[in-house]
Amino acid sequence: MAELKPMALRIFHETIAAIDIPAAMQSKLRVSGGVLECADARFDLRAFATVKVVALGKAARAMVRGLAEILPAEFALEGIAVLPAGEAATPATAHPRASQLHYFFAGHPTPDEQSWRAAEAILDLLQGCDARTLVFFLLSGGGSALMELPLDAAISLADVQQMHRALVACGAPIDSINTVRKHLSAVKGGRLAVAAGAATKITLAVSDVPAGKESALASGPTIADPTTLADFLRVVEQYGLREKLPASVRQYIERSAVPETPKDAHEAFANAHFSLILGRDDLFHPAHRFAEACGCVTCCDNTTDDWPVERAADYLLQQLADLRRANPGRYVAVIADGEVSSPVTGDGTGGRNSAFVLACVPKIAGRPIAVLSAGTDGIDGNSRAAGAVADGDTLGRGKDAGLDSVDAFRRSDAYTYFARLGDAIVTGPTGNNLRDLRILLAAPTS
């Protein structure tokens, strides 16, 4: 059993190392003779007087570098990049041309003053766009907090922060959370596309949201919003948010002042294009490959997206047991992605990944199994870790250290539990942001 945790960690770290955003961009975009090919669309760059860039999210630095390496040198890059505040201390590895952009380092998971200023700066940048302007929007996860500005001037930054904390803690899936964000924001739910007017808009995305729900990525600032005002009100009621929202937001809702978000028919989307650079498969494929290289019979499963933590743990452990039973004498691995739902029920430190692993600890006690769950961005909730890893010995080691797994789970304090045992996974910001990755391993049956 001792070999399983190191094996899980090796698969995770090798998977993260294999995600190369600039290389992925170069494989999806090509420039020849002044013509940019992106998916099925072609753009004559010579038709544009100005090229502007808005890079937003945890992968913004790598995406800016990728774009700088693709565009011909005669096209100056003018624009704004918004990254998590923690990346301000990270040595810049961007292309020299990327230094032409103005950088904001903003708050996550809660917006801060830089998030507000970044939103204002982006709206100012887009104000002068016309039909001879080409705008690249480089989007990745985390953008919902990194850029924010409310529609209603009566809503303060402190109000926005209270709202975001309530949303993150309410247990709603990400698309429901973003339904609320989009309807209250001046820069989400397609409103950046509207702000860019007649410009040609190309959105390139590194996605951490479920396939088919790309409008949830960074709260869909450049995509026509499929959610409605009725959806917004339903989420507010379903998750008991009304009493948790600040007074200014409640008043905005109660006076029926919340407008509908821009839809497909809006003229702003007539010349807007979206291309996925990296998504779920780009996480599954290397993880599957590295698990097999470790000698594991491996299957990938994305069934548990948005499931409650306990239900997801039971399901994936059953998948692992079934795979082990079908392959006697072999190591087996189940690879899963996506976000599980983990409402905050205490004042501890942790996030959904460490909570998932903690939920598994009593279920795998004494068994030859290891479980790892971590965010590919290097961040798990309000902790300094990406996630955690455990095996069949973890429960006993925790008890020996005076730790109670059930109590830690109840207090939302999973990070503290695993940090005390040396099993928190700390990577720092990775510059990537696909989906959460879960790796479940089992040793051969005798």
N, C-alpha and C positions, 0 to 999 in steps of 0.2 A: 504493500500500500504506500510505502514511503516514496515511491517513484512517481506517483500520480500528480501530486501538486507541482513538482518541477516540470513535468510534462505539460500540464495545463498552462503554466506560465510561459513555457517556451513557445507553445502554439500561439498564445496571445501576442507576445512581443514580436514574433516573426510575422504575424498577420499585420500588425501596425506598421512594421518596417516596410512591408510590401506595398503599402498604399502610397503611390507616387502621383500627386495631383498634377504637377506640371507635365509629366509624361502622359497622363490621361488626357489632358487638354490638347496636347500635341497630336494625339491619336484621333481626336474628335474634330479638331479644327485645322484647316489647311489654307494657306495663302499662296496663290500662284498668279503671276501677272496682275497683281493688284486686286484680285478677286478672292474674297473670303468664302470658303465653303464650310458650312456648319449644318450638320445633319443633311436634310434635303433642301436647304436654302442656300442661295448664293447672293453675295453682296459685293457690289463694285465699290471698293473703298475710295476710289478716285472721285466718286459722286458726293463725298462728304467733305465739308469744310472743317468740321470739328469732330474729334473723337473724345468722348467723356467716359469716365469709369467710376462706378460706384461699387465698391467691394465691401461686403457686409457678412460677418460671421467668423466662426472659429478657424475656418480654413482660408480666410481672406488673404493672408500674406502669401501663401503658396499659390493661390489662384491669380493674384496680381503678377507674381513671378512668371507663371505659365503664360498669361496673356502677353506680357512684355517680351517673352521669347518668341511669340508667334507673329505679332504685328510688325510690319516693316519699320525700319528705323525712322523713316520720314514722318511717321504718325506720332506726334507728341501725345503723351498720356496726361490728360488733365482730369483731376477728380479727387475722390475721397475714399479712404479705406477705414473701416471701423472694426476694431479687434477687441477681444477681452482685455481688461486692465492688466491681467497677469502677464500678458505678452509684451508689455512695455519694457520689461527687463530681459526679454529673450533676445539674444544677438540676432540682428537682421541678416537674413540670407537672401534677400530679394534681389532681383535684377536691378542694375544701376538705374535703369529708366523708371523703376518703380518709386524712386525717391522724389519724382516730380509730383506725386500725390500728397495730399494732406492727410495725416493719420490722426485718428481719435482712438484712445484706449478707454473703453467704457465698461460699465458694470454688467455683471452676469452672475447669478440668474435674476438679479434685481436691477432695473435701470438706475443710472445715477446722472449727475449733472452733465457728464460727457455724453451720455446717451441722448440727452435732450439737445445739447449743442450740435452733436453729429446730425441729428434729424433736421435741425434748422439749416445747417450748412449744406446738406444734400438738397433740400428744397430750393435753396438759393442757387445752387449749381444747376439745377434742372430748369430754373425759371427762364433762362435764355435759350432754351432748345428750340430749334425749328426743323424744317424738312431736310436741311443739309447737315443735321447733327446725327451722329451715330452714338448711342449710349450702350455701353456694356455694363450690365448688372451682374456681378459675381456674387452669388448667394450661397451661404452654407449655414448650418445650424447655429443657434445662439443669437441670431439676428433680432429676434423678437424683443430681447432685453437690451441689446447693444444700441438700438436706434428706437427712440420713442418720443412722440409728441402728441398730446391729446387734441382731439377736435375742439373740445370746449375749453376756452381760455380760463374758465373758473376752476379747472382741475389742475392742482399744483403738482410739482415733482413728488412731494411727500405723499400726495394722494395716489399718484401712479405707482409709487413704490409699495404702498399698502395693498393696492389692487393686485399687483404682480405677485406679492407674497401669498395673498389669499388664493390666487389661481394655482400657483405651484403646489400649494399644500392641500387643495381640495379633493384630490384623487381623480379628477376628470382626465380622460385621454387628451393627448396633445391637440387633436383637431378641435375638440370642444373648447379647450383653453384658448386656442387661437381664434375661435369664432368670437369670443368675447373681446379679445385684444383688437381684432380687426375692426369691429364696429365702433370702437371708442377712439381709434387712432387716426391721426392725419397722415401717417406714412405707411400704413399696412393695408391689406385687403385690396390691392390694385391701385392704391392712391399715388404711389410713386410713378407708375405708368401714366396716370392722368397728369401728374405734375410735369412730366417730360413732353407733353403736348404732341406735336407732329413729328417728333424725332423718331428715327428707326431704333427700336429697342431690342437688344439681344440679351436674354437672361441665360447665364450658364450656371448650373447648379451642382453642388456636392450635397447630396440629400441625406438627411437623418430622419425622414418621415416615411410612412408606409407608401408603397407603390400605388399610384393613382390618387394620392393626396398631396401632390406637390404644392398646392396652394397653402398648405400648412407650413411649408418651409419658410422660416423667418417671418411667419404670418403673411406670406404671399404678397409682398409689396408691389410686384409687377404683374401679377396674374389676376384675371377676372375672378372675383370671389363667388364660389358656388354656395356659400352659406348665406342665410337670410336674416333679417331682423327678427323673424319669428324663431329661428334657431338660436339666436343670441338670447332672447328672453327665456326660452326653454332651458338653456344651460344655466342661466342665472338662478332659475327656480329649482332645477333638478339637483344642483349641488349646494343649495342653501347659501348662495353667494350674496344675496341682497343685503343681509345684515352684516356681512363681513366687508362690504365695500365702503369706502369713505363717503361721507355725507354728500360731497360735491358730485360724485358719480351717481349715487342714488337719486339725487335731485334731477340730474341730467336725464336719467331713465324715466323718472316719474312724470316729468313734464313732456314726455314723448318727443324729445329733441334729438334722439339718436337717428341719424340718417342711414339709409341703405347704402351698402358698399357698391362700387362699380361692377357691373355685370358684362357678359360677353358682348352685348350689343354696343357698348360704349366705344366711341371712335378711337379712344386711346389704344385699344387692342388691335386695331386694323393693321398696324405695322409693328406688332410685337411678336417676338419669337422666343421659344423656350427650348433649351437643350440640356438634358441630364448628362453630366460629365462622369459622376460616380454615384452609385446607388447600392442597394442591398446585395446584388450579385457580386459586386466588387469587394464586398466584405466576406461573403460566404465562400467564394472560390479559393482565395488563399488560405483561409482557415481550414477548409476541407482538405486542401492539398497538404498543409503542414501536419494536420492530424494523421493523415494517411502515411506521411513520411515517418511518423513516430510509430507506425505499425498498427494503427487503429482502423478497424472497420467503422466507417463514419457515415452518418446521415445528417442532413440539414433540415431544420424545422422552423418555420416562422409562424406557427399556429398561435403562439401565445402573445402576440402583439396586443398591448393594452389590457391584458388579463390582470386580475389581482395577483399579488406576489405569491400568496399561498397556493392558489389554484395553478399558477404557472409552474411552481416548484413541483407539485404533485404530478402534473402532466408530464413534464420533461423527465422526471426521475422514472416514471413508468415507461416512457419511450426508451430510456437507457436500459431498464431491466429487460424489456422485450428484445432489444437489439442484442444484449448480452446472452439471453437465452437462445437466440437464433444462431449465435456464433460462439459455441463453446470453445474454450482454448484460445480465444483471441481477445486482445484489448479492443474496447469499443468506445466510440465517441459520438455524442449528440451535440451538434452546433446549432445554436439558436440566436436570433437577432431581435431587434426591436425593443420597445419600451414596455416594461410592466408597470402596473398601477400600484403605487405605494403611498397612500395618504399619510401625511405627517400626523402622528398621534402623541408626540412628546416633544421635549425641548432638547433632544440629544443631537449628535453630529452624525451625518451619514447621508445616504441617498438610495435610490431604488436598486442600484446594483449590489451594494453591500447588504441591503435589506433582503434581496433575493437569496444571497448566499447564506445569510443568517437564518432565513426560513428553512433552508435545506439542512442546517447543522444537526438538529435532532433527528431528522429523517434518515441521515446517512451514518449516524453514529455506529461505530464498530464494523462498518461495511467497507469493502475495498473500492471506494468511490471518491472522486474529487469533483468539486464544483467551483467554477470561476465565473464571475460576471463583472464586466468592467465597461466603462464608457470609452469609446475610441478617441474621444477628445481629451481624455486624461482627467475628467472632472466627474465626480459623483456627488450630486446634491450640494450640501453646504460643507463638505469635507475637503481635505487636501488630496484625497486619493481618487483614483479612477474606479476603484471597486475593491473586490476582495477574493480570496481563494480559501477553500476549506476542504478537509477530507474526513475520513471516518474517525480520526483521532482528535478532531477539533473540539468536540463537546467535552471530552475528558480533560483535555489540556485547559479548556476554559474553566472548568470546575476547579481544577488544581490551582488556577490563578485567581480564584474567588469571583469568577464571572458567571452571570446567569443569562443564558442566551434568550430565554423567553422574556425576561425583564428588559433586556437591551432592545429586543424587537419592539416591545410595547412602548418604550420611550424614544423610538426612532434614533437609537444610539449605536447603530451597527458599526460605524467606523471605529468608535472607541473600543468596542469588543475586539475587532480584528487587529487594530493597531497594537493593543496590549499583547496580542499573540504573535506579532510580527507578520501577520497575513494580510494586511492592507496593501493594495497595489498602488504605489505612488510613481507616476511617470512624469508629472508636470504637464503643461499644455503640449499636446502632440502636434498641433497644426493641422490635424485631420478632424473630421466630424462626420462619420457615417452613422451607423446605428450602434446601440449597445451590443456587446458580444458576450454570449454565454457559452461556456465549454463545460460539458459534463463527461467525465471519463470513468470507466470501470475496468478493473483488472480481469484477466481470464478466470472463468470458472475452473474449478479443479477437476 
